[in-house]
Amino acid sequence: MENVQKKMTVLVTGGTGFLGVHTVLQLLQQGYKVKTTLRSLSKKDTIIKALEEAGITNFSHLSFIEADLTSDNNWDEAVKDCDYVLHVASPFPAQDPKDENELIIPARDGALRVLKASRDAGVKRVVLTSSFAAVGYSKNIKDHIFTEEDWTDVNAELPAYIKSKTVAEKSAWEFIEKEGNGLELSVINPVGIFGPAVGGITSASLDIAVSGILDGTLNYTPTFTMGVVDVRDVVDIHIKTMLSPKSAGERFIATSDGVMSFYDVAELFKKERPQYAENIQKLEPIGEEFYKEMSNEKAKTILDWNPRSREEALLASVDSLMGNS
């Protein structure tokens, strides 16, 4: 297996992101040749520093390409000689933009750019990182357990980010059906991604739900519950999906078992990491809590994927952010 992997080249889009850098890390650890795109090559040192911190010493199998999802430049170079493409890059805003198209257009056109370039270069399969946002955000049915059969309705009243992920994923499936020309597509739909930050590279989820709770800036709990998944397991499901003959044309929800509210997260931190809990506010719910439940049965069954618990994922975030890893 090791020798086979050494001959395989994988493109990871958006290597400076939280999920991107972890994806590059695991692929290098497993012996793949890795290419990664950055919007600017000036960010290269950030990735190298993070990978060094995570134990990588040999960078001979890693190369960088400057490419932006909003431009055609260099995508043909990025996908050249690649067996697989993991398209994990996507904008995640701190707040909703005034015009939803600021998010929808780059997400959709970026995915189509990557798919077209991959098809033209003879890539075997693209694994697209979508989101649970594309699965479970227009139905509020009591006791409904969301599966990969569910879709968020793009015509519903939705925040721009949720709409952008749904539109981008739908556009990707449509492209494969009409113009894919043999290119395989698989999609991962993660819930909130947590776990350890390497090299100081965090995400909106970590900044809001971990740092925000720990430093006391968050003083209420939103009315929804969320799924939690560890970034290391999200990378694992991408690699398993990339390699599994059964996963072509499939989408997989990536979540640990069960769901949590922000109140539950705060209580977990107080109980398990009391040394960091002094600034945590009493989180009052705003309105009646709504439970969203989702199933990870498909990924477990088809891919033999076994994610860490949500508690482990969240505590790994705390430990890496607070310097206790």
LINCORUR-V446626 format. One record per residue. N is the residue number from 1. RES is the residue in one small letter. SS is DSSP state (A for helix, B for strand, O for the rest). NEAR is the number of other C-alpha atoms within 10 Angstrom. Layout:
((N/RES/SS/NEAR) (N/RES/SS/NEAR))
//
This chain:
((1/m/O/7) (2/e/A/9) (3/n/A/9) (4/v/A/9) (5/q/A/15) (6/k/A/15) (7/k/A/12) (8/m/O/15) (9/t/B/23) (10/v/B/27) (11/l/B/30) (12/v/B/27) (13/t/B/30) (14/g/O/26) (15/g/O/26) (16/t/O/25) (17/g/O/19) (18/f/A/26) (19/l/A/26) (20/g/A/23) (21/v/A/25) (22/h/A/27) (23/t/A/27) (24/v/A/28) (25/l/A/24) (26/q/A/17) (27/l/A/21) (28/l/A/22) (29/q/A/11) (30/q/O/13) (31/g/O/18) (32/y/O/21) (33/k/B/21) (34/v/B/25) (35/k/B/22) (36/t/B/28) (37/t/B/27) (38/l/B/22) (39/r/O/17) (40/s/O/13) (41/l/A/13) (42/s/A/9) (43/k/A/14) (44/k/A/19) (45/d/A/11) (46/t/A/16) (47/i/A/23) (48/i/A/18) (49/k/A/15) (50/a/A/20) (51/l/A/22) (52/e/A/15) (53/e/A/13) (54/a/O/14) (55/g/O/11) (56/i/O/15) (57/t/O/10) (58/n/O/10) (59/f/O/13) (60/s/O/9) (61/h/O/14) (62/l/B/19) (63/s/B/14) (64/f/B/18) (65/i/B/20) (66/e/B/19) (67/a/O/22) (68/d/O/20) (69/l/O/25) (70/t/O/15) (71/s/O/12) (72/d/O/14) (73/n/O/12) (74/n/O/15) (75/w/A/22) (76/d/A/17) (77/e/A/14) (78/a/A/26) (79/v/A/29) (80/k/O/18) (81/d/O/16) (82/c/O/21) (83/d/O/19) (84/y/B/24) (85/v/B/27) (86/l/B/26) (87/h/B/24) (88/v/O/23) (89/a/O/25) (90/s/O/21) (91/p/O/16) (92/f/O/16) (93/p/O/11) (94/a/O/11) (95/q/O/10) (96/d/O/13) (97/p/O/13) (98/k/O/8) (99/d/O/9) (100/e/O/15) (101/n/A/15) (102/e/A/15) (103/l/A/21) (104/i/A/21) (105/i/A/16) (106/p/A/20) (107/a/A/27) (108/r/A/23) (109/d/A/18) (110/g/A/22) (111/a/A/25) (112/l/A/21) (113/r/A/20) (114/v/A/23) (115/l/A/29) (116/k/A/19) (117/a/A/19) (118/s/A/28) (119/r/A/21) (120/d/A/14) (121/a/A/19) (122/g/O/17) (123/v/O/23) (124/k/O/16) (125/r/B/24) (126/v/B/25) (127/v/B/26) (128/l/B/26) (129/t/B/24) (130/s/O/30) (131/s/O/22) (132/f/A/29) (133/a/A/22) (134/a/A/26) (135/v/O/25) (136/g/O/22) (137/y/O/22) (138/s/O/18) (139/k/O/15) (140/n/O/11) (141/i/O/10) (142/k/O/10) (143/d/O/9) (144/h/O/13) (145/i/B/13) (146/f/B/19) (147/t/O/19) (148/e/O/22) (149/e/O/8) (150/d/O/15) (151/w/O/18) (152/t/O/20) (153/d/O/17) (154/v/O/17) (155/n/O/8) (156/a/O/11) (157/e/O/10) (158/l/O/16) (159/p/O/14) (160/a/A/20) (161/y/A/24) (162/i/A/22) (163/k/A/25) (164/s/A/28) (165/k/A/28) (166/t/A/26) (167/v/A/20) (168/a/A/24) (169/e/A/24) (170/k/A/16) (171/s/A/17) (172/a/A/25) (173/w/A/17) (174/e/A/13) (175/f/A/17) (176/i/A/19) (177/e/A/15) (178/k/A/8) (179/e/A/13) (180/g/O/18) (181/n/O/12) (182/g/O/13) (183/l/O/21) (184/e/B/22) (185/l/B/25) (186/s/B/23) (187/v/B/27) (188/i/B/24) (189/n/B/21) (190/p/B/25) (191/v/O/24) (192/g/B/20) (193/i/B/25) (194/f/B/31) (195/g/O/27) (196/p/O/25) (197/a/O/24) (198/v/B/21) (199/g/O/18) (200/g/O/14) (201/i/B/19) (202/t/O/19) (203/s/O/17) (204/a/A/17) (205/s/A/18) (206/l/A/23) (207/d/A/14) (208/i/A/14) (209/a/A/19) (210/v/A/22) (211/s/A/19) (212/g/A/17) (213/i/A/26) (214/l/A/22) (215/d/O/14) (216/g/O/15) (217/t/O/13) (218/l/O/19) (219/n/O/16) (220/y/B/15) (221/t/B/22) (222/p/O/18) (223/t/O/16) (224/f/B/17) (225/t/O/19) (226/m/B/21) (227/g/B/22) (228/v/B/27) (229/v/B/27) (230/d/B/29) (231/v/A/26) (232/r/A/20) (233/d/A/22) (234/v/A/26) (235/v/A/22) (236/d/A/19) (237/i/A/24) (238/h/A/22) (239/i/A/18) (240/k/A/17) (241/t/A/27) (242/m/A/26) (243/l/A/14) (244/s/O/11) (245/p/A/9) (246/k/A/12) (247/s/A/20) (248/a/O/18) (249/g/O/15) (250/e/O/15) (251/r/B/22) (252/f/B/29) (253/i/B/26) (254/a/B/32) (255/t/O/30) (256/s/O/23) (257/d/O/18) (258/g/O/16) (259/v/B/19) (260/m/B/17) (261/s/O/20) (262/f/A/23) (263/y/A/19) (264/d/A/14) (265/v/A/19) (266/a/A/21) (267/e/A/17) (268/l/A/16) (269/f/A/21) (270/k/A/16) (271/k/A/11) (272/e/A/12) (273/r/O/13) (274/p/A/12) (275/q/A/9) (276/y/A/15) (277/a/O/19) (278/e/O/11) (279/n/O/12) (280/i/O/21) (281/q/O/18) (282/k/O/15) (283/l/O/18) (284/e/B/13) (285/p/B/16) (286/i/O/11) (287/g/O/10) (288/e/O/9) (289/e/O/13) (290/f/B/15) (291/y/O/19) (292/k/O/22) (293/e/B/19) (294/m/B/24) (295/s/O/19) (296/n/O/20) (297/e/A/18) (298/k/A/17) (299/a/A/23) (300/k/A/16) (301/t/A/10) (302/i/A/14) (303/l/A/19) (304/d/O/12) (305/w/O/19) (306/n/O/16) (307/p/O/22) (308/r/O/18) (309/s/O/15) (310/r/A/23) (311/e/A/20) (312/e/A/16) (313/a/A/22) (314/l/A/23) (315/l/A/21) (316/a/A/19) (317/s/A/26) (318/v/A/24) (319/d/A/16) (320/s/A/16) (321/l/A/21) (322/m/O/12) (323/g/O/8) (324/n/O/9) (325/s/O/12))
//
